[in-house]
Amino acid sequence: MNSLKKNAVFVTFCFSLLAMNAQYEMKPVEGYSPQIGLMVYMLEDLKSRITAEVKDLDQAQTDFVFDKDANSIGSLLMHLVSTEAYFQIETLEERQWSDEEKARFGIGAGLNEESKEKLKGKPIQHYLDLWEEVREKTLAGLKTKDDAWFASNVDEDMNYHWAWYHVMEHSANHMGQIALVKNRLDK
């Protein structure tokens, strides 16, 4: 009987692993062409993971900078918003930022002294709301495109797929920086 229980536990464990691994599949998001749907999956996964890490930060944590060369979590989030807004307008709308868009999103483009000074005093939800606004527009725009567009060139040296890969990779890179800043927060 003891052997039977061990086998039952082992079989249950194996099925649990199979079920758990099924959660870690990349599948194109419905409503998009296959390649764009995979990119949307990755963009949304990274955004949800970053959001989960920062959504409960207070003002001091949002603005915290651990040394003069570091960036706050608020400024890093604004940088992600700015990057996505730039590529969204450049690739999906095929135009440059308007003066209003540049004023609204441009401050996050360069992580520099000016952005460090101006990106203070706003709650974490401010940045998350901006990101959600930009993302909704990105998702709507990507729904109107297909994989042939995705593989075509923005210019001589870059296709649309690479442009959106860069937005995704940018999020992953700065997710690591956000984790570093969180790790340095005063306990």
C-alpha positions in Angstrom: 0.0 0.0 0.0 2.8 2.4 0.8 4.3 1.9 -2.7 0.8 2.6 -4.2 0.6 5.9 -2.3 4.1 6.9 -3.5 3.2 6.1 -7.1 0.0 8.1 -6.8 1.8 11.1 -5.4 4.4 10.8 -8.2 1.8 10.6 -10.9 -0.1 13.6 -9.4 3.2 15.5 -9.2 3.9 14.8 -12.9 0.5 15.9 -14.0 0.8 19.0 -11.9 4.1 19.9 -13.7 2.5 19.3 -17.0 -0.4 21.6 -16.1 2.0 24.2 -14.7 4.2 24.2 -17.8 1.2 24.8 -20.0 0.9 28.2 -18.4 4.3 29.1 -19.9 3.4 28.9 -23.5 3.6 31.8 -25.9 0.6 31.9 -28.1 -0.5 34.7 -30.4 -3.1 37.0 -28.9 -6.4 36.6 -30.8 -7.4 39.4 -33.0 -3.9 40.0 -34.3 -1.9 38.4 -37.2 0.3 35.5 -35.8 3.6 37.3 -35.6 2.1 40.5 -34.2 0.0 38.4 -31.8 3.2 36.9 -30.4 4.7 40.4 -30.0 1.5 41.6 -28.3 1.7 38.6 -25.9 5.3 39.5 -24.9 4.6 43.2 -24.6 1.6 42.6 -22.4 3.4 40.0 -20.3 6.2 42.4 -19.5 3.9 45.2 -18.8 1.8 43.1 -16.3 5.0 41.9 -14.6 6.4 45.4 -14.2 3.0 46.7 -13.0 2.8 44.0 -10.4 6.2 45.0 -9.1 5.5 48.7 -8.7 1.7 49.2 -8.3 1.9 49.5 -4.5 4.8 51.8 -4.2 4.3 55.0 -2.2 5.6 58.4 -3.2 9.0 58.1 -1.5 9.6 54.7 -3.2 8.4 56.0 -6.6 10.9 58.9 -6.4 13.7 57.1 -4.6 17.2 57.4 -6.2 20.0 55.4 -4.6 22.8 57.6 -6.0 23.4 60.6 -8.3 23.7 58.4 -11.4 20.6 56.3 -10.8 17.1 56.8 -12.0 13.9 56.6 -9.9 11.3 54.0 -10.7 8.9 56.8 -11.7 11.5 58.0 -14.3 12.1 54.5 -15.6 8.4 54.0 -16.1 8.1 57.3 -17.9 11.0 56.2 -20.1 9.1 53.1 -21.0 6.0 55.2 -21.8 8.0 57.6 -23.8 9.7 54.8 -25.8 6.5 53.1 -26.6 4.7 56.3 -27.6 7.6 57.2 -29.9 7.6 53.9 -31.7 3.8 53.8 -31.8 3.6 57.2 -33.6 6.7 56.5 -35.8 5.6 53.0 -36.9 1.8 52.8 -36.6 1.0 56.4 -37.6 4.1 57.0 -39.7 4.7 60.5 -38.5 6.8 62.4 -35.9 5.6 63.5 -32.5 3.5 66.6 -32.4 4.6 69.5 -30.1 1.9 68.4 -27.7 3.1 64.7 -27.7 6.7 65.8 -27.4 5.8 68.0 -24.4 3.8 65.2 -22.8 6.0 62.2 -23.5 9.4 63.6 -24.4 10.6 64.2 -20.9 11.0 60.5 -20.4 12.9 59.9 -23.7 16.3 60.7 -22.2 17.1 59.6 -18.7 19.1 62.7 -17.8 19.3 65.5 -15.2 16.3 67.3 -16.6 14.1 64.2 -16.5 15.4 63.4 -13.0 14.3 66.8 -11.8 10.9 67.0 -13.5 9.8 63.4 -12.9 9.3 63.7 -9.2 6.2 64.1 -7.0 3.9 62.1 -9.2 2.3 58.9 -7.7 3.1 55.6 -9.3 -0.5 55.4 -10.7 0.2 58.5 -12.8 2.9 56.6 -14.7 0.8 53.4 -14.9 -2.2 55.3 -16.2 0.0 56.9 -18.9 1.4 53.6 -19.9 -2.1 52.1 -20.1 -3.2 55.0 -22.3 -0.3 54.5 -24.6 -0.7 50.7 -24.6 -4.3 50.9 -25.6 -3.4 53.0 -28.6 -0.6 50.6 -29.5 -2.8 47.6 -29.3 -5.5 49.2 -31.4 -2.9 50.2 -34.0 -1.3 46.8 -34.2 -4.7 45.2 -34.8 -4.9 47.1 -38.1 -1.6 45.7 -39.3 -0.6 42.2 -40.6 2.5 40.1 -40.7 3.5 41.3 -44.2 3.6 44.9 -42.7 5.5 43.6 -39.7 8.2 42.1 -41.9 8.4 45.2 -44.1 11.0 48.0 -43.6 10.5 51.1 -41.7 13.6 52.4 -43.4 16.6 50.8 -45.0 18.1 49.3 -41.9 15.1 48.4 -39.7 11.8 46.5 -40.2 8.7 47.0 -38.1 9.2 43.7 -36.3 12.6 44.9 -35.0 11.1 48.2 -33.9 8.6 46.5 -31.7 11.1 43.9 -30.6 13.1 46.9 -29.4 10.1 48.2 -27.4 9.7 44.8 -25.8 13.5 44.4 -25.1 13.5 47.9 -23.6 10.8 46.9 -21.1 12.7 43.8 -20.2 15.9 45.7 -19.7 14.3 48.4 -17.5 12.4 45.8 -15.6 15.8 44.7 -14.3 16.7 48.2 -13.3 13.4 48.7 -11.6 14.1 45.5 -9.6 17.6 46.9 -8.7 16.1 50.2 -7.4 13.4 48.3 -5.4 16.1 46.2 -3.9 17.9 49.4 -2.7 14.8 51.0 -1.2 15.1 51.9 2.4 13.7 49.0 4.4 
